[in-house]
Amino acid sequence: MDCRSESATTGEGRFRVNANRKLLDVWLLVRCVSCDRTSKLTVHERVPVGSFDPAELDGYHANDPELVASRLLDPLFARRNRFTLDWKGAWQLDASSAWTDEAWPVQVEVVFEDPVPVRPERLIARGLGLSRNEVLRRIKCDIPLRRQTSAGFTFTVMAGDM
């Protein structure tokens, strides 16, 4: 961001589409939470008008919130524009305390509302109140526990006296 702040920007960005003859530039305008300045993140640069999907171009003109979110969540877009998203506090595992009364083993399905990157071992440890060592000992998962994911997964909690 222009202010060199470590602060986040709002996710309520707006697109700016600029025509230069038959070429379009598209930027995503975001506001810094810290200094309230607006910055331009390049979405497309000097792209022929005819190469755009009409629905996508309409989304840019209408400032479609889903299109804004998809651009901000795109890791290639973030790398190209030299920004990172701060996911601190962006996720939690909603688990009822009733799972401890169920017969063992207990199977849990994790579904993400948004593609927030998280290591399953951390999510499970925090959500179930277990140490990370206990997670590694008691949890059987369909994906590697120590590898970051932003896709849903399933895990099984084994009894504590294994």
C-alpha positions in Angstrom: 0.0 0.0 0.0 1.1 3.6 -0.5 1.4 4.4 3.2 3.8 1.4 3.8 1.5 0.4 6.7 1.2 -3.1 7.9 -2.5 -2.6 8.3 -5.2 -4.3 6.3 -7.3 -2.9 3.5 -11.0 -3.1 3.4 -12.5 -5.8 1.3 -15.1 -3.4 0.0 -13.1 -2.5 -3.1 -14.3 -1.0 -6.3 -13.1 -1.6 -9.8 -12.0 1.2 -12.2 -12.0 0.4 -15.9 -10.1 2.7 -18.2 -10.2 2.5 -22.0 -7.3 3.5 -24.2 -8.6 3.0 -27.7 -9.4 -0.7 -27.9 -7.3 -1.7 -24.9 -8.6 -1.7 -21.3 -6.9 -1.3 -18.0 -8.8 -2.6 -14.9 -7.7 -1.8 -11.3 -9.2 -2.7 -8.0 -9.3 0.3 -5.7 -8.9 -0.6 -2.0 -8.8 1.6 1.1 -6.1 1.3 3.8 -7.6 0.8 7.3 -4.7 2.7 8.9 -4.4 5.9 6.8 -7.7 5.8 4.8 -5.8 6.3 1.6 -6.9 4.5 -1.6 -4.5 2.3 -3.6 -4.8 0.8 -7.1 -4.2 -2.9 -7.5 -3.7 -3.9 -11.2 -6.2 -6.5 -12.3 -5.6 -6.2 -16.1 -3.2 -4.0 -18.0 -3.6 -3.1 -21.7 -5.9 -6.0 -22.6 -7.9 -6.0 -25.9 -11.6 -5.3 -25.2 -12.6 -8.4 -27.3 -10.6 -10.8 -25.0 -12.8 -10.1 -22.0 -15.6 -12.5 -21.0 -18.7 -10.2 -21.3 -20.0 -11.3 -17.9 -16.6 -10.6 -16.2 -16.5 -7.1 -17.8 -20.0 -6.4 -16.6 -18.9 -7.5 -13.1 -16.0 -4.9 -13.3 -18.4 -2.2 -14.3 -21.0 -3.1 -11.7 -18.3 -3.5 -8.9 -19.6 -7.0 -8.2 -18.7 -7.9 -4.6 -18.1 -11.5 -5.5 -15.6 -10.5 -8.2 -13.9 -8.2 -5.7 -13.6 -11.0 -3.2 -12.3 -13.5 -5.8 -9.6 -11.1 -6.9 -8.5 -10.4 -3.4 -8.4 -14.1 -2.6 -6.4 -15.0 -5.7 -2.8 -15.8 -4.6 -1.4 -14.9 -8.1 -3.2 -11.5 -8.0 -1.7 -10.9 -4.5 1.8 -11.8 -5.5 1.6 -9.7 -8.7 0.4 -6.7 -6.6 2.8 -7.4 -3.7 0.3 -7.7 -0.9 -0.6 -10.4 1.5 -3.9 -11.0 3.3 -3.9 -11.1 7.1 -5.9 -14.1 8.1 -5.3 -13.7 11.8 -8.7 -14.4 13.6 -10.4 -15.1 10.2 -11.3 -18.7 11.0 -12.6 -20.8 13.8 -13.9 -24.3 14.2 -17.5 -24.3 15.4 -17.8 -27.6 17.4 -20.4 -28.3 20.0 -19.3 -29.7 23.4 -21.6 -32.6 22.8 -19.1 -34.4 20.6 -17.2 -35.5 23.8 -20.3 -37.5 24.8 -20.6 -39.4 21.5 -19.3 -42.9 20.9 -15.7 -43.0 19.7 -14.4 -42.4 17.1 -16.1 -39.2 16.1 -16.0 -38.0 12.5 -16.0 -34.3 11.8 -16.5 -32.6 8.4 -14.9 -29.1 8.0 -16.5 -26.7 5.5 -15.2 -23.3 4.7 -17.5 -20.3 4.0 -14.5 -18.6 2.3 -11.2 -20.1 1.1 -9.2 -19.1 4.1 -5.8 -20.8 4.2 -5.3 -22.7 7.4 -3.2 -25.7 8.7 -5.7 -28.4 9.8 -3.7 -29.2 12.9 -4.0 -25.6 14.2 -7.6 -25.3 13.4 -8.4 -28.6 15.2 -6.2 -27.9 18.2 -7.8 -24.5 18.7 -11.4 -25.6 17.9 -11.3 -28.7 20.1 -9.1 -27.4 22.9 -6.4 -30.0 22.3 -2.6 -29.6 22.3 -1.0 -29.9 18.8 0.8 -33.0 20.0 -2.5 -34.5 21.1 -4.0 -33.6 17.7 -1.2 -35.4 15.9 -1.8 -38.4 18.2 -5.6 -38.6 18.2 -6.7 -37.2 14.8 -6.9 -39.2 11.6 -7.4 -36.8 8.6 -8.0 -37.3 4.9 -5.4 -34.6 4.2 -1.9 -33.9 5.7 -2.5 -32.1 9.1 0.6 -30.0 8.8 0.0 -28.8 5.2 -2.0 -25.6 4.6 -5.3 -25.9 2.9 -8.3 -23.7 2.0 -10.5 -26.6 0.9 -12.9 -28.5 3.2 -11.7 -31.8 4.7 -12.8 -34.6 7.0 -11.1 -35.8 10.2 -11.8 -38.5 12.8 -11.2 -37.9 16.5 -10.0 -41.1 18.2 -10.6 -41.8 21.9 -8.2 -40.1 24.4 -6.8 -43.3 25.9 -5.2 -44.6 22.7 
